[in-house]
Amino acid sequence: MFQPIIPGSGLAGWSFLQRTYDTQIRTFSEAPQQSRVADYFAENITGVKTAKDLVSDRRLLEVALGAFGLQDDIENRFFIQKMLEEGSVNDDALANRFSDRRYSEFVESFGFGPGETTPVGTQAFTDKLISRYFANSFEVAAGQQDDSMRVALYAQRTLAELASPAAKPPERVAAELVSASVDEYVASITDETEYFESRISSVLTVEDLLSDERLLKFSLVAFGLGDDYEEIVNFEPTAQVPENETLKKIANVLSQGSIANIALANQLDNPAYAELSRAFGFGIAEDRQTTRSSFPDIVIDRYIQQNFSVPEDAGFTGSLVISDREFELEPFSLNDMSNDAKWFTILGEPPLRALFEKAFNLPSEFGQVDIEQQLYVFKERARAAFGDDNVNRFSDPVVIEDLIQKYLTRSQIDAFSVNTSPASIALTLLQS
């Protein structure tokens, strides 16, 4: 059986392995033993319909587990079957309880859990799994000669995928278009928002508000009562209608408040009147709100939400929620893990953890300290080595190579230290 050729250790061995990798992995995959494994898997995986079917065929299970670097679990068939049957959708599923993400990836790829659709039997699934199996098997074979090469190859293959931001779902793309449009709209009404913000705290009575046309307009429009404002400013008294009834209505809505059931605001069909009255707090036994520091922002957010029109070409069908004069993007997931979650994934995945610990020159006992402290130290060392602690930085192959070189250099130094220790020298003399 073909074995990876690594003529040296450390950076020299890695450099050779990188130059010859494509040729070596192809030769490794085409070796008779590997070809038989791949052919058997391709011919028989189509008959697998359940988790029990998979674990009942050891040769299929070897490839399935080996593709995810879980080949050491081959004897734990009951455990594997239970994981597969529970699936990965529920947060409390067995596969999701492990800090090592390879278990959840393995289970998710087969889709045997409740409510999941399995891709098993499709050509794309078969090809992808066999390709992963060959890559991992090559890494294991390289590790039998030099374990640091196994770790480096694994990191090169998997770290970029973990670090790369997930593709944005359509809902998020549409939401970001809306957010940009909201920002443009807010900029276009700066004169009005600044006027409202600078003057509203001086409004202490209903009469103060009614006497300032710009404040009144902004307030009514913010609560969807723009038509009332138009009736007020366009009113012309006549013999039949000598008084501005709409102005009187707004005055009574504000002055009577919204606490009593008989208050005018509660008698009108449009609930916006009660919302307006409650927001300003001019009524009996109510606390006036206009002098509160948060009041301008509350009304301005309502004004934006009331008057902003979502662009038709944005394709947005969600709810428009404005906070602090911005569109709230938080509900529209990026489908991406947080930075800390990615660091915890690295901490929970043995090959990646080994790579970072060595590259960051951490002691072997480091894994015994509190997990939150481990996270803090990893991020601190990342900032020192790479300028920041964002895991997404490792989506760049150049940065990954820099990390791997740090790891291999440290590994070579440690190996040299062991080989030149007093005990090692004494043993060499005794054997000579």
Number of C-alpha atoms within 10 A of each C-alpha: 9 16 15 21 15 17 11 14 20 19 18 12 16 22 15 15 21 11 10 14 17 11 10 18 19 12 16 22 21 15 14 13 12 19 14 12 18 22 11 14 20 19 11 14 20 14 11 16 14 17 21 16 14 23 23 13 13 13 15 21 21 21 24 26 20 24 22 19 22 16 17 10 14 18 12 10 17 11 13 23 19 16 23 29 19 19 25 27 17 12 10 10 18 20 26 20 13 14 16 17 17 20 23 21 14 23 24 20 19 24 22 23 22 13 9 13 12 16 15 19 17 12 12 10 17 19 13 11 22 22 15 18 25 23 22 22 23 23 22 21 18 21 17 14 17 17 16 23 25 21 23 24 24 20 22 18 13 12 19 19 14 19 20 15 17 12 11 14 12 13 17 19 17 19 25 18 16 25 19 13 19 22 13 11 16 19 11 11 11 11 10 15 21 12 13 20 16 10 15 21 15 11 19 15 16 18 12 13 20 16 11 13 13 14 21 18 21 20 23 21 21 22 21 18 19 16 12 17 20 14 14 18 13 10 16 11 10 9 6 6 10 10 13 16 13 17 17 12 15 22 16 17 26 28 21 21 28 27 17 13 10 11 19 20 28 21 14 12 9 12 12 17 25 22 17 23 26 21 20 24 23 22 22 14 12 15 12 17 19 20 14 10 11 10 16 21 16 16 23 24 20 20 21 23 21 16 13 14 13 16 13 9 9 15 15 19 11 11 9 17 15 20 14 10 19 17 21 17 16 9 12 17 13 18 12 15 15 13 15 15 13 17 22 20 20 24 22 16 15 13 18 19 20 20 24 21 19 20 22 20 14 15 9 10 7 13 14 8 9 10 13 10 12 17 16 15 15 22 19 15 19 19 13 12 15 14 11 13 19 17 22 16 18 21 17 13 13 11 14 18 15 14 24 25 18 19 24 24 17 19 21 15 12 12 13 11 12 13 13 11 11 11 10 12 13 11 11 11 8 7 7 5
